Structures are given as structure tokens and as C-alpha cells.
């Protein structure tokens, strides 16, 4: 009888333990779903509200809420991991705080060094651990993709709908100034064009062509040279890697045909009156680099700001003049509080070689590993490499070291390049049992 009671008691405890585990797993799944939804909403919000002082509070609340739920998923399962790219970001933040000591105007550096950059880095570390834990690389790609689509829809909506949008295009206006910086709109929608094209080519999901057309339509409407460049380059690289993965002559020929068609469609679109602005600006950009023909005034100003920035860098090459102080150079030379329209030059002026190395260490250390992994034929590695390369290329024309979308790209590359040790072991075991 006593033995029976002990067995019944043990059975009861085991049942209770199993029920508790089940409840914990169900709770974790709920937290994970909430975190995923909040991450999607946050990504969209930082694309459409980053330049709206009245709405940025909602974006901040979404950020905080998503971090809370991501931590609720991660903390019970593992310790917070500081990967190499995240360590570079922490060192960059520490260097920016130190730069206040020698900043030309310390008040400019303080807000950036004590608030903006640390918050972005904390978010990046939490997001990295969350995406790594749930193996959510595809989730983060989708978040970036959906954010670009949301930005395209919102931009059209803010012009009074499709009719108002077309009216502005036909009038030769660069569309999107009332939403955000047009170059940022061009970048967000241009990256989504690349991702949509990736889904069409690799997974034959043809409905993404509609979303590609939507994002491409808005990207061209902004008149952003950089958006046009990254869309053309990104789609070309997607085709190149697809040919490499399949390795067949037929695929090579098909890729060549697709490439010719894409180029012809792009050229035809640029001849339409509604895209006259982007056509003129693109020609002006080419003329500026070649030193021939007519160059538009904005290209001249950007080129001049880069030149005066480089002149300042030569004077303070090692440490710079303090984070967020690049605008003082523009203020002295052109009389306006401009940023220097080039992320590389802006960082070299602000932080010198040391700070620039730390910031780009977070990106390049991941990119090198992602490129090395292309030999495995992984489509998502190819997509991430293409997105990061495109993003690095267009940084010659805008400043992004403190932008929120930039940290999504940094985490996306880091989580593929530097998975946690536990993830590496799981991958290794899976490879041995295939």
C-alpha cells in the first residue's frame, strides 16, 4: 500500500511537471508571436515616422515593447551573447562618449553619444540574441521587406492617393518630402525591390512582382539616384548568384534574357515624362563623376560638402572633431547646418580613423563571413550579402550611422555571420546526419 502511494505521488508530480512545462512552452510561443508582430510594426514605423516628430513617440514605444517581449523569450533560455559585431558597436559608443572631451561643440555630441547611439546598440544586441535564438533570419528579412512596402503605400497615401501621386510626378516634383527624406524613402523601397526580385527568381513566387512594381514605382518617384543604382545592382547580383547556384547553361541563357528585359524596361520607364526628374538627376550624377556635361546644383553642393569634409579630416585624421560635429564644417563653409551627405566622410570628420574603423568593423566583419559562406549556395546568405553591399555603396550619398533601419541591416548580417555556439553545434549535428 505504501509503495502504491509513493508511485501515485511520483506519478502526480510527473504529471504536474509535464503540465507546467507545457504551460511554459505555450507562454513562450505567445510571447514569441507578440514579439514578432511588434518587430514588424516597429520596422514599418521607423521607415514611415522617422522624420515625424509627432509620431516618433509611437515608434519608440513599439521599440521598447518589442525589446521587452524579446527579452521574455530569450532570458529564460540563454545568457545574452555579445557577438563580435555587437562588441564593435559597444566600442564605437564608448568612443563617441569619449569624443565629447575634444568635440568642437560638445552639446552636439552629448545627445548622440549618451542617448541615441546607446539605445540603438541596446536594441541591436537584444534583437541579435532574439533572432539567433528563434532562428528568425527569414523573419528579419520579411520585417525589412514589409517595412519598405509599408513605406511605399504610406508615401502614395500622403500625396492624396494614386491620383495625387501621379499629378506630382507629372509636374516633375520629387515625391515624398512630406513623409521623410526622399533618399531614405528611395533606400527603403529600393531594398524591398531587391527582396521581391529575390523571391521571384529563387522561389518563383510571382505575386511578389506586384509588390516589386509598387516599391519600384515609389523609389523612382523620389528622384533618388542612389535608389536607382541599388535596384539595378541588387537585381543584377540576384541573377548572378542564381546562375551560380544552379550552374546550368540554360539558366545562364535565361538569366541573360531576363537581364536584357529588365534593362530595357528600366530604360523605357526612365523615358516617361513622369520620371523626367530621376532621369535628369541620374544623368547629372554620371556627368559629375565623369566631369562632363551639365551637373545639377544639388550634386555640386554634395560634392563640395564631401570635399570640405575631407579637408577637415586631413587636419584631424585620428580622433576627428567629435561625434555629430560634422555639421559645424558645413556651417563654417556654406553657412548652413548640413550633414555632409556621405556616411564615410561624416564619420571620418566626426570620429577620425579610430571611430570609423569601430563602426564599420560591425558591418565588414559580418560581411566577410557572409561572403565566404556563399560557397554553400545558401540563398539567404546571397540576399543578405547583396543587401549589405548595396547599402554600403549608397552610403556615399547619405548619413546613416545613427539611423534606426541601419541597425536592422547590421543585425541581419551579424546573425548569419556570427551564430551563437549552440546554434553552430546544432548546425554541425544536422550536417552530419543529412
N, C-alpha and C positions, 0 to 999 in steps of 0.2 A: 504493500500500500504506500509506504514511504517512498519507494523507488518510483512508483507511478506518479505520485505528487511532484517529485523532482523533475520527472520527464515532462509532465504537464506544465510546470513552471518554466522550464527551459524552452519548451515549445512556444509558450506565451511570450517570453522575452524575445525570441527569434522573430515571431510574427510582428511584435511591436517595433523591433529594429527595422524589419523589412518595410513596414508601413511608413516609418519615419524617413527612411532613405527615399522611398517613392515620393513622399511629400516634398522632400528637399529637392529632388530632381525636377518635379513638376514646378516648384517655385523658381528654380534656376531657369527653366525653359521660359517661364513667364517673364522673368527679368531680362532674359536674352532677347525675347521678342520686343519688349518695350525699348531696350537699348538700341536695337536695330532700327526701329521706327524713328526714335529720337535722333539717331545718327543721320538718317535720310533727311529728316526735316531740318536738321542743323546745316547739312551740306547745302540744301536748297536756300536756306535763309542767308548764309554768308555770301552766296552768289548774288542774290537779289536785293539784300538790305545792307550790304557792307558800306554803302555810301549814304545811307539814310539815317541821320542822327535820331529821328523819332522812332525808328523801328529796330535799331541795333540792340536795344534792351531786350527785345524778344529773342533775337539771335543769341544773346549772352545767356538768357535763361535756358534756352534749348541746349546750349553748350554745357552748362552746369548740370542740368538734369540728365543729359546723356552720360556725362562723366560719373555721376552717382550710380546709375544703373550698370554701367560698365564695370565699376568697382565692385558692385554687389555680385556680379558674375565672376570676376577674376579673383578677388581676395580669398574667398573660401577654397579655391582650387590651387593657388600657387602664390609664390612671392612675386613682387613686382620686379621685373627684369629691366636693367638699363643696358640696352644693346649699344653697339659702337656708334651708330648714327645719333642715338639719343644722348650719348656721352658728349659727342661733338656739340650738340645743341646746348647742353648744360654749360660746357666750357665757353661757348660763344656768349651765353647770357652773362656768365661771370665776367668775361672780358668787357662786355658792354657796360656793366655796372662800374667796373674799374675805370672805363674811359671817361666817366663823369669828371674824374680828377683833372684831366687835361683837356676837357671839351672846350671848344671856343665859346659856346654859350651853354653852360651846364643845364639850364632849365629845359632846353630842348631834349637833352639826353635823359633826364630823370624819369619822365613818364614812360618813355620807350624802354629804358633799362630796368625799372623797378616794377612795371605793371604789364605792359603789352607783351614783351618777349617772354618773361617767365610764365605768364598764363598760357601762351601758345605752346611752350615747351611742356608744361604740365599736361595739357590736353594731349599733346603728341605722345607722351610716354604712356598715358592711360590707354589711348586708342591703340597704340602699338601692342601693348600687352593683351588687350581685349581681342583684337583681330587675330593675333597669334594664337591665343587660347582657343578660340572657336573655329580656327582655320577659315577666317572670313575674308580672304583676299578678294573673292568674287563680290562679296557684299560691298567692300570699299570701292571697287571699280564701278559697281552699279550706283552707289551713292554719288560718285563724281559724275557719272553719266546722267543720272536723273536730275542732278543739280543744273547741269548745262541745258537740259531740256526745259526745266522749270524756268530758267533764266530767259530762254528764247520765248516761251509763252508769255512770261511776265513783261518782257520788253515790247512785244506786239500789243499786249493789253494796255500798257501805259501810253501808247501812241493813239489810243482811241479805237483799238481793234485793227483788223487787217486793212480796212479802208483807209484809216488814218496813217497807218504804217506805209502803205503804198503811195499815198499822197506825199509824204515826206521824202520817200526815195525818189520819186519823180521830180521833186523840187531840188534834188541834189544835196539834201541835208544828211549829215552823218547821224544816224538814228541811235538813240539810246542815252543821250546826255542826261535826260531826266530820270534815268534809272541808276546808272553807275558810269564810271569811266569807260568810254567806248572800247578802249583796248582790253580792259578786263572782261567786258561782255564778249568781245571777239575771241579772247583766250578761252573763256568758259564754254562757249558754244562750239568753238573750233575743236577743243579736246573731245567734246561729245560727238562731233562728226567722225573723228578718228575711231572712237569706240564703236559707234554704229557701223562703220565700214568694216571693222574687225569682226563684228557679229555676223554681218552679211557674208563676208568672204570665208571665214573659218567654220561657221556653224550653219550657213545657208538660211538664216532667219531673215527672209526678205522683207518682213514688215518693218524692220529697222530702217529700210530705205526711206520711209515716210518721215521718221524722226531725223534721219540724216539730212533730208531736204529742208526740214523745218529749221534745224540748227544752222545749216549752211546758209540758208536764206538770211537769217538774222546776223550771222557772222559777217557776211558780205555787206549787209546793210549798215554795219558800223563804220565801214570805210577803213577798217584796220588792216594795214599791210601785213602785220605780224600774224593776224588770223588767217589770211590767205596763204601765207608761207607755211604755217604749221599744218593746215589742212592738206595742202598739196604734198608736202614732205611726208606727213604721217600716213596718208593713204598709199603713197608710193612704197614706203617701208613695210606696210602691212602686206602688200602684194609681193614684195621681195621675199619676206620671211615665209609667206605661204608657199611660194615656189620652192624655197629651200627645204621646207618640211616635207612636202610631197615628193620632190625630187624627180618629177617626170617631165618629159619633153612636151607632152600635151598640156600640162599645167603651165609650163613656161610660155607656150604659144597663147594659151587662154589669158594668161596674165598680161602679156604684151598687148593683146586686143583690148582688154579692159582698160589698161593704162592709156592707150591711144584714145579710147572713147571718153574716158574721164577728162583728159586734157582738152579734147575737142569741145566737150560740154562746158568746161570751165571757161575756155576762150570765148565760146558763144555767149555765155551768160555775162561776161565782162563787157561785151559789146552792147548790151541792152542799155537804154537811156537811164534806167533806174539805178544801174551800177556804175554810172559815169564817175562818181566820186572815188570809189575804190580803184577804178581803172587809172584815174589821174594820179592818185596817191601812190599806187604801186609803181607806175612809170617814174614818178618823182623820186621814189626810193632807189630805183635802179639807176637813174641818172645821177643821184647823189653819190652812189658808190663808184660809178664809172667816171664821174667828173665831166659828164657831157650833158647837153640838152638843158631843159628848163627844170629847176628844182623848186618845189613849193616852199612857202615860208616856214611851215611847221618843221619840215625836215632840216631847214637851215638852223632854226633855233635849237632843235635837239642836237644837231651836230656841234653847234657852238657850246652848248652846256656840257657835252661829253669832253670837248677839248679843254674847257676851263677846269673841269673836274680832274682830268689827267694832269694838268699843270699843278693843281693843288696837291695831288698825290705824290708828284715828284718832290715836293717840298717836305711832305710828312709821310714818307713811304712805309715806315714800320708800324706806327701806332695810330695814324690818322688824326682827325681833329675832333673825335668824339661822336658816338652814335647819334644819328638823327641830326647831324650838323651840316650835312651836305647842302642843305638849303641856304646856309649862310654864304656859300660860294656863289650861288646863283643870285642871291640878294645883292652882293657886292658888285657883280659884273653886269647883270642885266636889270637890276632894280626890282626884281620880283622874287617872291618866296617859293621858287620852284624846287621840286626834286630834280635829280639830274637825268631822268629818263633812261637810265641804264643801271641795272642792278649791280653789275660788276664794278662800274665806276663809282656808284653811290657807296658801296661797301668799302672799296679801296680808299675813298676820301674819308669816310666816317671812321673806319676801323683799321685801316692800313693792311699790310700783308697778313699780319697775325690774325686779325678778326675775320678777314675774308677767307683765309685758309680754314678756320674753325667752322664757319657757316657752310662752305662748300664741301668740307670734309664729310658732313652729314649726308650730302647728296651723292658725291662722287664715290665714296666708299661703298655705298649700296649699288650704284650704277655699274661699277666694275664687276661686282659679283653677279648682278643680274645678266650682264652681257656674257659673262663666262658660262652661265647656266643655259644660254641659248642653244648650246650643243645638244641638250637633252630634247630639244624640239617642243618645249612647253609653250603653248600659245599665249598663256597669260604672262609668262616672262617676256615674250616678244612684245606684247601690248604695253607692258609697264616700261620696258626699255624705250619703246617708241615715244610714249607719252613724256617720259623724263627728258629724253633728248630734245624733243620738240619744245618742251618747257624751258630747257636751258638755252636753246637757240634764241627764243624770243625775249629772253631777259636782257638782250642788248637794247630793248626798246621800252622797258618799263621797270619799276622798282617793286620788288615783291618780298623782300626778306622779312617784312612784318605783316604780310597778308595771310589771312586765315586759310584760304584754299591752298597756299603753298605748303602748309604743314600736312594737309591731306596727301599731297604728292610725296612728300618726304616719308611719311609713314607707310604709304603703299609700297615704295621701293624698299624700305627697311624691313618690312615684314616678310618680303620674299627673299631678300638677300641675307638676313640675319634671323632665321627662325630660332626659337629658344631650344636649348639642348634636348628637352623632352620631345619636341617636335621632330628634331633631327633623328633621334633614336627610333621614333615611330616610322618615319620615312624609310630609314635603313632596313627595319624589320619588314616593312611592306615590300621593298625592292627585292629582298632575299626570298620572299615567299611567292613572288609573281610567277 
